Amino acid sequence: MADATPILLVGCGKMGGAMLAGWLDQGIEPSAVVAVEPSDTLAAELRSCHGITVASGAVDIPGGFVPSTVIFAVKPQMMDDAVPDYAGFVESGALVLSIAAGKTIGYFEDHFCASSAVVRTMPNTPAAVGRGITALVANSHVSSEQKAAAESLLTAVGETVWLDDEAMMDAVTAVSGGGPAYVFLLIESMTNAGVAAGLPLDVSARLAHATVTGAGELARQADEPPSQLRQNVTSPGGTTLEALNVLMAEDGMQDLFDRAIAAATRRSRELAG
């Protein structure tokens, strides 16, 4: 892992907590991390489980702590209140890494200074089980060493992909940021369709859940693209083909996804604007 330490983690909810667990599993020393978490209950849990230093706010961070990386993992609607408190840490030359949806690189440059090194990212919730994917984009002030450090922090919870253009982040938000919800909806829809076809709810739910998760694992391990895997399951004149004739019709799944991703992309732009 490229050296991103010491790390100041601002916000330690589900995503911040998943990242923290991944870092420690990969060998980062607890003493190299200071987390800011206002919840007394969660703070106590972090100290007990991970042995890290936890502050309730910026003013409680131990004196003399100089981070190499400041990670903002608070909710976007809380960012305006949180960011100004950490200007001093960023001015020391720390890399700013944000996982907040809709907060642009320019947002952080405006709050800190135009020459701040900023990496904006969009992870997704499978990071909680180490199977996420995160898109990253950096401003021109991020060094190659800082890019490597940022990537190492995010690979602790899954795969990473770098973007050349920050404008792509809206589509990333639509595809992978919200993508887990679409997959969960697929499981729900298959379950409901199975019930409509005559299966008991518990049986249909188990079949749908195992089929989607199993197919995802097969897609991950296979050398063939998804289109070929689909064809491998589809016998000429068989039942799967009948279903695919509906799903792949002109107004079928592709049309639905095109419209859904376009709607989410538009909304991401609106929130960022």
N, C-alpha and C positions, 0 to 999 in steps of 0.2 A: 504494500500500500504506500502510495506517495505520501510524503509527510505533510499533513494539513494541520498538525497540532502546534500549539494549544488551540482548542476549539471552544468557542462560546456559542452555546445552543440556546437561542431565545425561543422558548415555547417547547414543551415536551409532551404534547398530546399524542394522538395515535401515530401520526407520521413521524414526528420528532422522536417519539419513543422507539419506533421501529428502526429508525436510522441509528439511534444511540445503541440499541442492542446489537445491530449489525457491526458497528465500529468496534465494540468491545469484543465481540466474537472473533473479529479479525485481528485482534491483538493490540488495539489502542489501549493504553493504560488509563484507568479511571481518573488518575491524578491529572491527566492531560485534558480533561473536559470539565467545564463549568456550565451548568444548565440554569436557565432562568425559568422558574415555574411558580406562579403565584398561589396555586392550590396547595395548601398545607398537607392534605392527604396524599396527593400525588408526589409532592416533594419528599415526604417521609418514605414513600415507597421506592422512589429513585435512589435515595441514600441507602436504604436497606438492601435493595436488590443489586444495585450496581456499584455502590461505594463511591459515587461521584459527589462533587461539591454542588449544592443546589442553593441558588439565591432566589429570593422572592421578587426581586426587581434589580434594575441596574445599580442602584445605590448600595445594594448589599453584596455586590461582587467583590471578592477579596482584593484588597489593595495590592498593587504591583502585578496583577494578572494582565498579561499582554497577549491577546489571542492572535494567531496567524489567520484564523478563519472565523468569521461571525456569520452564523446561520440563522436566518429568520424563518421560523416554522410556526408562526402565529397565524390565526385566521386573517384573511385579507381585510375584513372590516375592522380589525383591531390594529392594523399596521400603522395608521396615522398617529395613534397614541403611543405606540411602542418605539418606532424608529428613532425619533429625536433623542431618546435617552442613551443611544449607543454611538452617537457621533464621535465621541472621544476615542472609542475603541477602533473605529474605522479610520480615523485620522492618523492612527499609529501605523497605518499601512496594511491593515488586515484585508483579506479578501472578503467581500460580501457575497454570500450565497443565499438566494431566496427560493423557497418552495411555495410561495403564495401565488395563487392563481390571479391573473389580471394585473399584477403589479409589474410594470415594465422596468427595464434597465434605467430608462430616463427618470422614473420615479425615485430610484435610489440615488442617482446622480444629483437630482434636485435637492434631496434631503441631506445629502452629505456634501460631496463636491464633484465637479465634472470629471476629475481625474481619478475618482475612486475605481478600484478594480471590482467589477460586478459580474456575477454569473447568475442568470435567471434559469430556473429549472421547473419542470412539470413532471413530478412522479405520479404514480397511481397506487391505489390501495393494496394491491397484491404485495407491495413492499413489506407489509406486515408479516408475510410468510417467506420473505426473501425472494419473491418471484415477480417483483415489480419491473417496470421499465420507465426510465427517466430521460426526457429530452433536456438538453442543456444548450444555452447560448451565452456567449461572453461578449463583453465590450472590448474595445481595443486596448484597454489598460491592463487586461489580465495576461500575465506572463505564461509561458509554456509550463513552468513549474506549478503555477497556480491552477492552470487547467488540469494538469495531471492530478493535483491534490483534490480538486472538486470532483473529478471523475472517480477517484478512489473512494471518496466518501459515499457516492451514490451507488457504486457497484457493490457496496456492502449489502444493499437491499434488492439487487437485481441487475438487469441490463441497462446500458446507457446508449444514447445516440446524440451526437452533436449536430446542431443546426448552424447553417451559415447566415441565416436571415431571421431576425427576431419575429418578423411578421408571420412566420410559419407556426409560431407558438399557439396561435388561435386554433389552427387546425389540429395541432397536437393535443390541445386541451379537449377538443371535440372527439378525437379518435381514441386516444389512450387514457386521457385524464378521466373522461366519463365512460370509457369503454367497459370497465367492469360492470357497471350498471346495466349495460345492454346485454351482457352475457348472463347476468342474473335474471333479467327479464326473459331471455330465451329459455332458461330453466323453468321459470314460472309458466311461460306460454306452452311449452312442451308438456308440462304437468297437466295443465288445464285441458289441453287437447286430448291427452290420454284419458282423462276422466270422461270427457265428452264421447270418446270412442268406447267407453265401457269399463275402463280399469278402475279399481279402488284408488282413492286419493293417495294412500300411503305407498302403494305399489307404483303408481305413476310417478310420484315425486322421487322415489328412489331410482327408478329407471332413468328419468330425465337428468337428475343430478349426476349419476354415475356416467351416463353417456356423454354429457357435455364435458365434465372434467377429464374423463378418459380420452375423449377425442382431442382435447387440448394438449394432453401429455403426448399423445401419438403425433400430433402436428409438431410439437417441440422436438421430438426425437427423430422424426423422419427426415430423410434426405430429399424426399419428393415435395413439391409445392402443394398447397391446399387443393388446388384445382385437380391435381392428379389423385390425391387421396380421396377426393369426392368421387372421382370416376371409378376408383378401385372398389367403392362400396356399391356402385350403381350397375346393376345387371340389366341388359337390354330387355325391355318388356316387363320388368319387375316392379315390385311395390315402391322401392325407393325412387325409381324414375317417375312414377305417378305423382309422388309427393313433390319431387323437384320440378316437375312441369308446372305446378302451382307456385312454388317458391321462386322459380326463375322466370316467371311470366313477365311481360312488359311492366306491369304494375306490381310486381312481386317484391322480394326482399331487397334487391339492389336499388330499386326506386325508393323504397322506404328508407334505406340507409343513406342514400344520396341526400334525401330531404332532411333526415335527422341530423347528419353531420353538418350540412350547410346551416341548419338552424342553430346548432350549438356553436359553430364557428362565428356566426353573426353575433350571437349573444356574448361570446368571449370578447369580441372587438368592442362591443358596447360597454362592457364592464371595464375594459382597459382604457376606454376613451373618456 
